[in-house]
Amino acid sequence: MANAGCELHLPGPRPRFFWRAVGDQADAIGCQSGGRVWLFLETEDFEADHQRLEAAGAVFESPPRHEPYGRVAVWRDPWGKRWDLIEYANPDRSGT
């Protein structure tokens, strides 16, 4: 349904209407990042976590790369959100 909107109901004995988005607001639900990476998953074992994410179905946009601040790869979760899997070069994040 085009422009049907999105509603949030609070559960309980008397469900209450809490919020509704229509039009452009409804279209923006789930697009908080504007297509950019905005979530970061830090790891101390990049290779193991990269393999575990791939085995679980994560879609990596490109191979892992080395940056001055550490090793990083961008992946998407099942809802299309872009994440950085990152292992910092220095545990205290110095140099970032």
Secondary structure, DSSP 4 states (H G I P E B T S, - for coil): -TT--EEEEE-SSS-EEEEEE-THHHHHTT-TTTTS--EEEE-S-HHHHHHHHHHTT-EESS--EEETTEEEEEEE-TT--EEEEEEESSTT-TT-
